[in-house]
Amino acid sequence: MIDRALITVTGGNGGDGAVSGRREKFVAAGGPDGGDGGDGGSVFILCDGGLSTLSGFRYKLKVEATNGTKGSGRKKHGKDGVDVEIAVPEGTEVWDVGGTDRKLFDLTRQGQRVLVARGGRGGRGNVHFTTSTNRFPVLAEQGEEGERIEFRLELKLLADVGIIGVPNVGKSSLIRAVSAARPKVAGYPFTTLEPVLGVVEHKTRSFVMVDIPGLIEGAHSGKGLGDEFLRHVERTRILLHMLDGTAEEPVEDYKKIRLEMSLFDKRLAEKREIVVINKVDVPGVRERCRDIPSERGPGAVEGHYISAVAAFGIDAMLDQVIELLAEAEQTADAGEEVVDVETIPVVRPSRLSRGAEVHKNRGGYVVKAPVAERIAAMVDVSNWNAVVQLHDQLRKLGVTAALDRAGVGPGDKVKIGKLEITWG
């Protein structure tokens, strides 16, 4: 099972605005008609209940939305880029790995859709730069770059019941006995290396059960991939803690697993738990496990003696599973708020600031002003009229004032984005 993936997503760039003017026959005074560029496509994450792993990201590490196209004459707007949806299973967490390592989203319900990389806005065409003194502007705006973000997807299995225990206690045999799941069963430890899901139908109720691979001492710190498996335990409503009644020290096995859960997350040790002692068909098992009741955790109920192979005691155990699930669901319904999919927060880059920052270096002055940079990127420096109009825009955007405060003088080099001009 692939339950963790690193992925980089990029929104599409906005298309450039157009510099264009009407030059039609019988039109005495044509004017600017350059259209805006199209917006870049955005990237969304969609929660899809039909998926069960993140295996689709084994080789697909980058996702990019398409760019918007350029505007054109007659005020024609460029086409918007196409949005992209990334489908993930229920139970997927989205973590920002750009330095903060914080959880952004928790996708637990079918249909949840969140925006993770917004496409860039299309640049404005020259029609937007018309003023009372500039009837035919030759300026346009470059499209905005799309947002780029790297994040980690983590899948925590959503299941009603989690079967836990040390290796080789019969967890796989139990899930085979009560569901259609067919995990590998053998007489040696670590037969199950990945969580196995099965749907159990008992009386009038059906629920999802997961076989968590065997936990060993040191699991909370990653030994034997234990930390990976314990992450899945977090998303279960109740636990079936299985013990091998023929083991040398079944009581110690129980205490070790309880300790590992507590060290990983104290809340795991407080989950509702049914203690299940397997292999009761072997003589002496009941006597060997008589001390377990005194060791049970705060969320544990009376234990059950079963034989997964002989199907002994399973119905009574499932009866109690249904009872505890009903209690857990009532508690959840009373304490959880209903989340409206439409109000789920999105990761959005901040809108472009219209302010300006100026930094002086050995080569001259560097202007940091996103809007001005996008206009400057479209300037034809060989066109004297375009340069004059650029200076007018720099004044309106506060760039000229910022340069004056920084001490710019005639003949100094000023860099705005990729454009370098001589101030004068």
Rosetta blueprint (number, residue, H / E / L):
1 M L
2 I L
3 D L
4 R E
5 A E
6 L E
7 I E
8 T E
9 V E
10 T E
11 G L
12 G L
13 N L
14 G L
15 G L
16 D L
17 G L
18 A L
19 V L
20 S L
21 G E
22 R L
23 R L
24 E L
25 K L
26 F L
27 V L
28 A L
29 A L
30 G L
31 G L
32 P E
33 D L
34 G L
35 G L
36 D L
37 G L
38 G L
39 D L
40 G L
41 G L
42 S L
43 V E
44 F E
45 I E
46 L E
47 C E
48 D L
49 G L
50 G L
51 L L
52 S L
53 T L
54 L L
55 S H
56 G H
57 F H
58 R L
59 Y L
60 K L
61 L L
62 K E
63 V E
64 E E
65 A L
66 T L
67 N L
68 G L
69 T L
70 K L
71 G L
72 S E
73 G L
74 R L
75 K L
76 K E
77 H L
78 G L
79 K L
80 D L
81 G L
82 V L
83 D L
84 V E
85 E E
86 I E
87 A E
88 V E
89 P L
90 E L
91 G L
92 T E
93 E E
94 V E
95 W E
96 D E
97 V L
98 G L
99 G L
100 T L
101 D L
102 R L
103 K E
104 L E
105 F E
106 D E
107 L E
108 T L
109 R L
110 Q L
111 G L
112 Q L
113 R E
114 V E
115 L E
116 V E
117 A E
118 R L
119 G L
120 G L
121 R L
122 G L
123 G L
124 R L
125 G L
126 N H
127 V H
128 H H
129 F H
130 T L
131 T L
132 S L
133 T L
134 N L
135 R L
136 F L
137 P L
138 V L
139 L L
140 A L
141 E L
142 Q L
143 G L
144 E L
145 E L
146 G L
147 E L
148 R E
149 I E
150 E E
151 F E
152 R E
153 L E
154 E E
155 L E
156 K L
157 L L
158 L L
159 A E
160 D E
161 V E
162 G E
163 I E
164 I E
165 G L
166 V L
167 P L
168 N L
169 V L
170 G L
171 K H
172 S H
173 S H
174 L H
175 I H
176 R H
177 A H
178 V H
179 S E
180 A L
181 A L
182 R L
183 P L
184 K L
185 V L
186 A L
187 G L
188 Y L
189 P L
190 F L
191 T L
192 T L
193 L L
194 E L
195 P L
196 V E
197 L E
198 G E
199 V E
200 V E
201 E E
202 H E
203 K L
204 T L
205 R E
206 S E
207 F E
208 V E
209 M E
210 V E
211 D E
212 I L
213 P L
214 G L
215 L L
216 I L
217 E L
218 G L
219 A H
220 H H
221 S H
222 G L
223 K H
224 G H
225 L H
226 G H
227 D H
228 E H
229 F H
230 L H
231 R H
232 H H
233 V H
234 E L
235 R L
236 T E
237 R E
238 I E
239 L E
240 L E
241 H E
242 M E
243 L E
244 D E
245 G L
246 T L
247 A L
248 E L
249 E L
250 P H
251 V H
252 E H
253 D H
254 Y H
255 K H
256 K H
257 I H
258 R H
259 L H
260 E H
261 M H
262 S H
263 L H
264 F H
265 D L
266 K L
267 R L
268 L H
269 A H
270 E H
271 K L
272 R E
273 E E
274 I E
275 V E
276 V E
277 I E
278 N E
279 K L
280 V L
281 D L
282 V L
283 P L
284 G L
285 V H
286 R H
287 E H
288 R H
289 C L
290 R L
291 D L
292 I H
293 P H
294 S H
295 E H
296 R L
297 G L
298 P L
299 G L
300 A E
301 V E
302 E E
303 G E
304 H E
305 Y E
306 I L
307 S E
308 A L
309 V L
310 A L
311 A L
312 F E
313 G L
314 I H
315 D H
316 A H
317 M H
318 L H
319 D H
320 Q H
321 V H
322 I H
323 E H
324 L H
325 L H
326 A H
327 E H
328 A H
329 E H
330 Q H
331 T H
332 A H
333 D H
334 A H
335 G H
336 E L
337 E L
338 V L
339 V L
340 D L
341 V H
342 E H
343 T H
344 I L
345 P L
346 V L
347 V L
348 R L
349 P L
350 S L
351 R L
352 L L
353 S L
354 R L
355 G L
356 A L
357 E E
358 V E
359 H E
360 K E
361 N E
362 R L
363 G L
364 G E
365 Y E
366 V E
367 V E
368 K E
369 A L
370 P H
371 V H
372 A H
373 E H
374 R H
375 I H
376 A H
377 A L
378 M L
379 V L
380 D L
381 V L
382 S L
383 N L
384 W H
385 N H
386 A H
387 V H
388 V H
389 Q H
390 L H
391 H H
392 D H
393 Q H
394 L H
395 R H
396 K H
397 L L
398 G L
399 V H
400 T H
401 A H
402 A H
403 L H
404 D H
405 R H
406 A H
407 G L
408 V L
409 G L
410 P L
411 G L
412 D L
413 K E
414 V E
415 K E
416 I E
417 G L
418 K L
419 L E
420 E E
421 I E
422 T E
423 W L
424 G L
